Amino acid sequence: MRWAAIATGLALLVGASACGSGPDPASTSTSTSTPSAPQESPMADAIVLKQNLPTKVDGTRVVAYNVTDDGAGLQTPDGRVSVDLDGTVELDGRSYTVVETVPHSDEREGTKPNGWVSLRRR
């Protein structure tokens, strides 16, 4: 009789954990990092290309698009180029370093889309 009670209890325990009544692995994470608030404004000392808006860069028309945390696309007179954060882009014979890529955020105030790419002439 005692073994039957233990076996029944064990079966109930295994069945309950299989049904998802145990702790959720995602909720037991020990990570303390939280998403940061969106960056509100571009670098003050850089050339800023607002997402999807044509901008003159030393006389060259450039449009930033598909902006991500680590890169973007640029439409230039020579065609489309992909740029990476900290990478270099050539525009009309001049070199620029990509110093900032900030994607669109619904939490940021202002017109949409609201991402940008910042360049610094080398």
Secondary structure, 3 states (H helix, E strand, C coil): CHHHHHHHHHHHHHHHHHCCCCCCCCCCCCCCCCCCCCCCCCCCCCEEEEECCCEEECCEEEEEEEEECCEEEEEECCEEEEEECCCEEEECCEEEEEEEEECCCCCCCCCCCCCEEEEEEC
